């Protein structure tokens, strides 16, 4: 029997743990060999998949295991630089969850180690694998709307999703980075992909107006979930911290304006307490328009003209599994591990997304338009 490909996981939380569960269940040639996570519940979940796996007290112990050829990183964002660098220097190939790191210097340090070690680096921008967005990209490649002129996009979160963010470690910039970076780097990456250019100027406004002590009464007025008795805004698993405290330094809503090098202009809106949740993308071009919403699984194409029909594509209607993207990401992970197929999302996409977010949040913090060229120059990106 041929030896199976061994993977190790640094940070076996819900996100990477879910991907690993699908990966090993659908690929018997891939074996979960080792896990490193300080949370007993996470270790127990990993052991349920692989009872004989190695449980490590620190990353170095895992990286000494010759059976581990690929390391999947799902640790809190503040540890991505350390964990990715250690793994690649130990000769391992790395899958890293988003965002790349919480600051520019750490992002560039990871990039330098990728270059130094020539290890394969797979970055977890999962939405690039969503069937809806691949359909939109195909329509653009077909020239369906001509050249893109402007873009409007958003990510408005259901109120329990937003409440979850405002009560776990993601509420602290030191651990997670900003909300724009930690949560919305997916959306920025999708628009970078669709527009095919980099940001040259950005502006942004936002703040904390909903998840404050003054609004705690809203949860009482809504009442608990009739299905399970959980408090409003705390219906997600592991929700045990009041989201309406001021023990945080992230925003709960933000808008941004982006100008790209190819002349496209875009506006973005995120809100963490939405009664109507959307992940909507509106692309306006010289010959038509495309409107897509990941939450409804609908892509609409309308060409300019008197009697042009509106063409509606139903791609997916599920909110689970990142609208089908997780399943496609697992296929890509298996191809990467078993057949050395290069990942669709790598270090360059990671940097483009992160640096754009850094510029947007600098604009937010300094309340001014930020010219992006100094950031791209610092990163050595032309």
C-alpha positions in Angstrom: 0.0 0.0 0.0 1.5 3.4 -1.0 2.3 5.8 1.8 -0.3 8.4 2.3 0.4 12.2 2.1 0.6 13.6 5.6 -0.8 16.9 6.7 -0.3 18.9 9.9 -2.6 21.6 11.2 -1.6 24.7 13.2 -4.8 26.0 14.7 -7.6 23.4 14.3 -10.5 25.8 14.6 -13.9 25.6 13.0 -12.7 27.0 9.7 -9.6 24.9 8.9 -11.0 21.9 10.8 -14.1 21.9 8.5 -11.9 21.9 5.4 -9.7 19.1 6.8 -12.8 17.0 7.6 -13.9 17.3 3.9 -10.4 16.8 2.6 -9.6 13.5 4.4 -13.1 12.1 4.0 -13.0 12.5 0.3 -9.3 11.6 -0.2 -8.1 8.4 1.5 -4.6 9.1 0.2 -4.4 12.1 2.5 -3.8 11.6 6.2 -4.2 14.0 9.1 -0.9 13.3 10.9 -0.4 16.1 13.4 -2.2 18.9 15.1 -1.1 21.8 17.3 -3.8 23.8 19.1 -4.0 25.0 22.7 -7.8 24.5 22.9 -8.7 21.0 24.2 -12.0 21.1 22.2 -10.1 21.6 19.0 -7.7 18.8 19.7 -10.6 16.5 20.5 -12.2 17.4 17.2 -9.0 16.5 15.4 -8.7 13.2 17.2 -12.2 12.3 16.2 -11.0 12.3 12.6 -7.6 10.7 13.3 -7.4 9.0 16.7 -3.7 8.2 16.3 -2.6 11.6 15.3 0.4 13.4 16.9 -0.8 16.2 19.3 2.0 18.8 19.6 2.6 21.4 22.3 4.3 23.8 19.9 4.7 24.2 16.2 8.4 23.1 16.2 7.4 19.7 17.4 5.1 19.2 14.5 7.6 20.5 12.0 10.1 18.0 13.0 7.8 15.2 11.9 9.0 13.8 8.6 5.5 12.5 7.8 4.1 16.0 7.6 4.7 17.4 4.1 1.9 20.0 4.1 1.0 22.4 6.9 -2.5 24.0 7.0 -2.5 27.2 9.1 -5.7 28.2 10.8 -4.2 30.0 13.9 -5.3 33.5 14.8 -4.0 36.0 12.3 -1.3 37.5 14.6 0.5 34.1 14.4 0.5 33.7 10.6 3.9 35.2 10.0 5.6 33.0 12.7 3.8 29.8 11.7 4.0 30.2 7.9 7.7 31.1 8.1 8.6 28.2 10.5 6.8 25.7 8.3 8.3 26.8 5.0 11.8 26.9 6.5 11.2 23.4 7.8 10.7 22.3 4.2 6.9 22.1 4.4 4.4 23.4 1.8 1.9 25.8 3.4 -1.8 26.5 3.1 -2.6 29.7 5.1 -6.0 31.1 5.9 -6.8 34.7 5.3 -5.7 37.3 6.0 -2.0 37.0 5.2 -1.0 38.9 8.4 -2.1 41.8 10.5 0.4 44.4 9.2 2.5 45.1 6.1 5.9 44.1 7.5 4.6 40.7 8.5 3.0 40.2 5.1 6.3 41.1 3.4 8.2 38.8 5.7 6.0 35.8 4.6 6.5 36.8 1.0 10.3 36.8 1.5 10.2 33.4 3.0 8.2 32.0 0.1 10.9 33.3 -2.2 13.7 32.2 0.0 12.5 28.6 0.4 10.6 28.0 -2.9 8.0 26.2 -1.0 4.5 26.1 -2.5 2.2 28.6 -0.8 -1.6 28.2 -1.0 -3.6 31.2 0.3 -7.2 30.8 1.5 -9.1 33.3 -0.6 -12.0 30.9 -0.7 -14.4 33.1 -2.7 -12.3 32.7 -5.8 -13.5 29.2 -5.8 -17.2 30.1 -5.6 -19.2 29.0 -8.7 -21.0 32.4 -8.7 -17.8 34.4 -9.0 -16.2 32.1 -11.5 -19.4 32.5 -13.6 -19.1 36.3 -13.4 -15.4 36.1 -14.4 -16.4 34.0 -17.4 -19.0 36.5 -18.5 -16.4 39.3 -18.3 -13.9 37.2 -20.3 -16.6 36.8 -22.9 -16.8 40.6 -23.2 -20.4 40.5 -22.1 -20.4 44.1 -20.7 -17.4 45.5 -22.6 -14.9 47.4 -20.4 -15.7 47.9 -16.8 -16.3 51.6 -15.8 -17.4 51.4 -12.2 -18.2 48.9 -9.5 -20.4 48.8 -6.4 -20.0 46.0 -3.9 -20.9 45.1 -0.4 -20.9 42.7 2.5 -23.7 43.3 5.0 -23.7 40.6 7.7 -26.6 39.0 9.4 -26.9 40.3 12.9 -25.8 37.1 14.6 -22.7 36.9 12.3 -21.8 40.4 13.2 -22.4 39.8 16.9 -20.1 36.8 16.7 -17.3 39.0 15.3 -17.8 41.5 18.0 -17.3 39.0 20.8 -14.5 36.7 19.8 -10.8 37.4 19.3 -11.6 39.1 16.0 -12.7 42.2 17.9 -9.1 43.1 18.6 -6.9 44.5 15.9 -3.8 43.2 17.6 -5.0 39.6 17.2 -7.0 39.8 13.9 -6.2 43.1 12.1 -9.0 45.4 11.2 -12.5 44.3 10.2 -11.7 45.4 6.6 -8.6 43.1 6.6 -10.0 40.2 8.6 -13.5 39.9 7.1 -13.6 41.9 3.9 -10.2 41.0 2.3 -12.3 38.4 0.4 -14.4 41.1 -1.1 -11.5 43.3 -2.0 -9.8 40.3 -3.7 -12.8 39.5 -5.8 -13.0 43.0 -7.1 -9.2 43.1 -7.7 -9.8 39.9 -9.8 -12.8 41.3 -11.7 -11.2 44.7 -12.4 -7.8 43.2 -13.2 -5.9 46.2 -11.7 -4.5 47.5 -8.5 -5.8 50.4 -6.4 -4.0 53.8 -6.8 -6.1 55.9 -4.4 -8.5 55.1 -1.6 -10.7 56.9 0.9 -12.8 55.5 3.7 -15.2 56.3 6.6 -16.5 54.1 9.4 -16.9 53.5 13.1 -18.6 51.8 15.9 -22.3 52.8 16.2 -24.3 49.7 16.8 -22.3 47.2 19.0 -22.1 49.6 22.0 -23.5 49.4 25.5 -26.3 51.9 24.6 -27.8 49.4 22.1 -27.7 46.3 24.4 -31.4 46.7 24.9 -32.1 45.8 21.3 -31.1 42.2 22.0 -33.6 42.1 24.9 -36.4 43.6 22.7 -35.8 41.0 19.9 -35.8 38.2 22.5 -34.1 34.8 22.3 -34.1 32.5 19.3 -37.3 30.4 19.6 -35.5 27.4 18.3 -32.8 27.1 20.8 -33.2 29.9 23.4 -29.9 31.7 22.5 -29.8 35.4 23.0 -30.1 37.6 19.9 -26.7 38.6 18.4 -25.2 35.5 20.2 -26.7 32.7 18.3 -23.5 31.4 16.7 -21.5 28.6 18.5 -18.9 29.6 21.1 -20.7 33.0 21.6 -20.0 33.7 25.3 -18.9 37.3 25.4 -21.3 40.3 25.3 -20.9 41.9 21.8 -22.2 45.2 23.2 -19.2 46.0 25.3 -16.5 48.5 24.4 -13.8 45.9 24.8 -12.8 46.1 21.1 -11.1 48.3 18.6 -12.8 47.4 15.3 -15.6 49.1 13.5 -19.1 47.7 12.9 -19.7 49.6 9.7 -17.4 51.1 7.0 -17.6 52.5 3.5 -14.7 52.8 1.1 -14.0 54.3 -2.3 -11.3 52.9 -4.6 -9.7 54.2 -7.8 -7.8 51.6 -9.8 -4.8 52.1 -12.1 -6.9 51.2 -15.2 -9.4 54.0 -14.4 -12.1 51.9 -12.8 -13.8 53.4 -9.7 -15.5 51.3 -7.0 -17.4 51.8 -3.8 -17.7 49.3 -1.0 -20.0 49.0 2.1 -19.9 46.7 5.0 -22.1 46.5 8.1 -22.2 44.0 10.9 -25.8 44.4 12.0 -27.8 43.9 8.9 -31.4 42.8 8.8 -30.9 42.1 5.1 -27.6 40.4 4.4 -26.0 40.7 1.0 -22.7 40.0 -0.7 -23.6 41.8 -3.8 -21.5 42.9 -6.8 -22.6 45.4 -9.4 -20.3 45.8 -12.5 -21.2 48.6 -15.0 -19.5 48.5 -18.3 -19.4 50.1 -21.7 -21.8 47.5 -23.2 -23.9 46.3 -20.2 -24.1 45.4 -16.6 -23.7 42.4 -14.3 -25.3 42.2 -10.9 -24.5 39.2 -8.7 -25.4 38.3 -5.1 -23.6 35.4 -3.4 -26.3 35.0 -0.8 -29.1 34.4 -3.4 -26.9 32.6 -5.9 -28.2 34.9 -8.7 -26.2 36.5 -11.6 -28.0 39.0 -13.8 -26.7 40.1 -17.2 -28.2 43.1 -18.9 -26.8 44.5 -22.2 -27.3 48.1 -23.3 -30.0 48.4 -25.9 -33.7 48.9 -26.5 -34.9 45.3 -26.4 -32.1 43.4 -24.8 -33.4 40.6 -22.5 -32.2 40.3 -18.9 -30.4 37.0 -18.6 -30.5 35.4 -15.2 -28.1 32.7 -14.1 -29.0 30.7 -11.0 -25.7 29.5 -9.7 -26.3 28.5 -6.1 -28.8 29.4 -3.4 -27.0 28.2 -0.3 -25.3 30.4 2.3 -23.5 27.4 3.7 -20.1 26.3 2.5 -19.3 29.8 1.2 -21.9 29.2 -1.5 -20.2 26.1 -2.8 -16.7 27.5 -2.6 -15.5 25.3 0.2 -16.2 22.2 -1.8 -14.2 23.5 -4.7 -11.4 24.7 -2.4 -11.1 21.2 -1.0 -10.8 19.8 -4.5 -8.0 22.3 -5.2 -6.3 21.3 -1.9 -6.4 17.7 -2.9 -5.0 18.5 -6.4 -2.2 20.6 -4.7 -1.3 17.9 -2.2 -1.6 14.8 -4.4 -0.8 16.0 -7.9 1.3 19.2 -7.3 -1.3 21.4 -9.1 -0.4 25.0 -8.4 -3.0 26.8 -6.3 -5.3 29.4 -7.9 -4.6 31.8 -5.0 -1.1 32.4 -3.8 1.2 35.0 -2.3 0.7 37.7 -4.9 -3.1 37.6 -4.5 -2.6 37.6 -0.7 -0.5 40.8 -0.9 -2.7 42.6 -3.3 -5.7 42.1 -1.1 -4.0 42.9 2.2 -2.2 46.0 1.0 -5.4 47.4 -0.5 -7.0 46.9 2.9 -4.1 48.5 4.7 -4.5 51.6 2.5 -8.3 51.7 3.1 -7.8 51.5 6.9 -5.1 54.1 6.8 -7.6 56.4 5.1 -10.2 55.6 7.7 -7.8 56.3 10.6 -6.3 59.5 9.2 -9.6 60.7 7.5 -7.9 61.5 4.2 -7.4 60.2 0.7 -4.5 57.8 0.6 -2.3 57.5 -2.5 -1.4 53.8 -2.7 1.9 54.1 -4.6 4.1 54.4 -1.5 2.6 51.1 -0.1 3.1 49.3 -3.4 6.6 50.7 -3.6 7.4 49.5 -0.1 6.3 46.1 -1.1 8.4 46.1 -4.2 5.3 45.8 -6.4 5.3 47.9 -9.6 
